[in-house]
Amino acid sequence: MHSIRAKFILLTLSAIIAALSVATYIGVYSIKTLGKSDADQMLHLKCTTGAMNLETYFNSVERSVETVAAIIQDNLEMMPPEQLGDEVESVRRLFGKMAHNTNGVLTYYFRIDPEFSKDHPGFWYIKENGKDFQEHEVTDITQYDTNDTSAIGWFTIPKIEKKGVWLPPYHTENWGAWVISYNVPVYRQGQFVGIVGIEIDYKTLAHEVEKIKLFENGYAFLLNEYSHVIYHPQLDSTLQYGEKVAIDSPDRIKGDQHVQYHFNGIKKEAVWMPLSNGMRLYVTVPFGEINSVWQGLISRTLFFSLIILLLSSFVMMRFADRITQPLHRLTNAARQVADRNYDVVLDDTDDDEIGMLTRTFKGLIENTKTNIDTLNRKVYIDALTAVRNKAGYGAYMQKIQDLLDNSAQKPEFAIGVFDCDNLKYINDFYGHDKGDIYIKKASQLICRTFQHSPVFRIGGDEFAVILENDDFRNREKLFAQFRKERAKIRASAEHEWEQANISMGAAVYDPETDPAVIDVARRADKAMYENKRLRKENQQARIK
């Protein structure tokens, strides 16, 4: 037997040789990891803050337009048509006040559809050269097809969409400026009245984006959902709108909203966030600028680590970390077992005190795992059919519910519910032993059909199956196979208790209508009872 003291003396001699390389590796790895983590957090924080500021600005524009539209619509609902001119004048004053209080507004307008009124076209106000708003002659809409969104999009698109719409940057034909606009349709008693809208100076949007900076050469830019430029500080966006930046084919995707890419020959790292108006805000920093921070720190750390390790070599001979590692592993293993994690790996099998203690501890863990497995089978496994029982069903449903509550990407699944018809009759007429055969027959058919999905016995004569992955995608084929096998068993069985008269129903999870997994189960149960009713009616019809 080799004692711990003997190991300590032998290992200490080699510890000094290994110490420098081990410490260097750990330090470099830690600094690199922390440096990249800090850079990622700064990128995410800057992008989140910038997105919030832009959302605040866009929301202020939306509120101004939607407030005016709501007031117009409320007034028109109860107002006689001949008073439309008075309403236009009232809106003119109200809209002017709101436009003055909204940053970056170049134009605001209330344009009435000629089909609603030919006498009152509305109004259009323009701020030129930083002066006060001046009324401008409105566009003659009668020259256009208002159902064609390729022309006068500020009018036709919200009319077709029937909701408030942000339009990407466009060049105004009447006074030659680049703008983005938000437009809301107005209705009176279901009839389209016209459009209320605001056009924002493209330079105001550029100024808001240019305020978002990170490090020395980091900047922000806006793309649409197809990676087309809305604003980019290193492009002439008023001329390049619609061109692509290489974000749609990045070098590496680090996360759902985190990419590395090349632009103008420079490797960059960017984080993006979607805005409520369909745009995407990107915050990007040159890759070399991110790395320079932690690379300089690593250089200094390597130098000072070398000096410290050389000076402390004598101490390391006395206190070799290698000797204490087995005890640390045993301590950590004990903590994991205390936290009910029994998948502990212990490799110390030497013939010393630690080895003997490790083997004893491993034996205790194995015995505990065996006892827990036995208990789990008693708690979650149905004794008659060997499938999972109602408690197991509840635990599995809770696991899916946790995914629905905590995961951004909702899972795809369906629930099938099955009920054994006439079980009470078989129990009463032939005896419970035949009823057990009947239940086992049903369980075997369900398990054989849905062999890649968990099957549960959730009642005396009721089963459930949760379909995921391939079984979910092939569910129609599997249900058809189930009906086919059920018919074969019914045709070949000599006795009633050997048949598989099973009603079934299924429901697919819909995130729009199912806030909880129990809602899917209820729909499946309802579908099963409807199937049972139809099968009973068909059976009675055949008897007649």
C-alpha positions, 0 to 999 in steps of 0.5 A: 500500500502506498501512503498519501505521504509517499505520494505527496513526496513523489508528486511534489517533485514533479509539481514544480515542472508542471506548475508553470505550464498548468498555471499558464494555460488556466490563466490564458484560458480564463482571461480569454473566456472572460474577455470575450464574455465581457465584450459579448455583454457590452455588445448586447447591452449597447444593442439593447439600450440602442433598440430601446431608444429607437423604439421610444422614438418610433413609439412617439411617432406612432402615438401621435399618428394613432391618436389623431386617427382615433380622434378622427374615427370617433368623431366621424362615427357620429358626425353627419357627412356634411360636417366633414369640412369642420372635422378637417379643420379641427384635425388640422389644428390638433395635428399641427400641435402634435407634429410640432412636439414630435422630433424630426417630423418633416411632413404631416397629412390627412388625405381623404379618399376621393371615393369618400369625399370629392369636396374635401381632399384633406391637407398636407403640411411641410417643414422646409429648411427648418422653418415652420410648417407650411401647407402644401398642395395635396397629391392628386390621388385620382391619377392613381389606382389606389389598389396598386401598392407600387405607386403612392405607397404611403396611401395604398399600402396602409389602405390594403393592409388595413392597419398602421404601417411603417414604410422604408426610406423613400424619395418624395417625388414632390419636394425631393427629400429622403424620408420614412413614414408611418401611416394609419388608415381611417374608417367611418362605419366600416367605409375607408375614409383616408390616411393619417400619416407623418413623414420623418426626416431620414437624417433624424433617423441617421442621427439617432443611430449614429449616437450608438457607439462602442469602443473606438470604431464600433457603430450601429446600422439598420437593416430590414428583415431581408438584410437590406440597408435602411441606414449604414454610416459607412454607406451612402444609404440614400443612394444604396438603400436596398443593397445587401450587407453580408449579414445574411451569410455570416462567417459564424453564428454565435447565437440567435442574434449574435454573428461574426462577418466580414465587411470591407475586408475587416472581420467584425462581430455584431449583435442585432435586435428586432424593432417593432416596426420590422427593422433590425438594429445591429451594433458591430465592432471590429474583431481585432478591437475586441480581442486587443483588450484581453490579448494585452491582459494575457501578455501581462499575466503571462509575464507576472505569472512566470515570476510568481511561479518561479518564486513560489516553487519551494512552497509548491513542493510542500503543498502539491495540489495533486495530493489533495485532488482526490479528496476534492473529488470526493468532497464534490461527489458528496455534494452532488449526492446531497443534491440528488445527483447520483451520476458521479464519476470517481476514478480513484482506484489506487490501493491506498486510503483514498482508494478504499474510501472511494470504492466504499463511496461508489458502492453506496452510490450504486446501492442508492441509485438501484433503490431510487430506480426501484422506487421510480418504477413503483411510483411511475410505472403501471403494474398491469401494462408496464407503461407509465402511469398517471403520475408519470403522465403528470410529470411528463406534462409538467416537463413540457409545460416548463418548456412552454413557460421558459423557452423562446422557441415553443416545442412541437407536440401532439397528444393522443387519448385512447379509451377501451370501449365496454371494459365494464361489460367485459369485467362484469360478464367475463371477470376481471382477469379477462378485463386485464387481458383486454387492457393489456391487448389495448396497451400492446397495440398502442405501444406497438404503433407509437413505439417511439413515443411515451405511452401512459395509462391515465385511468382504468380504461384510458391511455394517452400518448405524447407525440414528438419529433418524428412521431409528431411529423408522421402522426397522420400515418401512425393514426392510420396504422393504428386504425388498420391494426385495430381492425385486424385484431377485431377481425381475428379475435375469437373472444371479446376480451381479446379484441381491441375496441378502442376509441381515440382522439388527438390534438396538436399544440397550437401556441395561439390557442393553447396557453397550457399543455392541459388545454391540448389534453382537454381537446384530445379528450374531447376528440376521443369522446366524439370518436367514441360517440360516432363509433357507437352510432355506426355500430348501432346502425350496422346492427339495425 
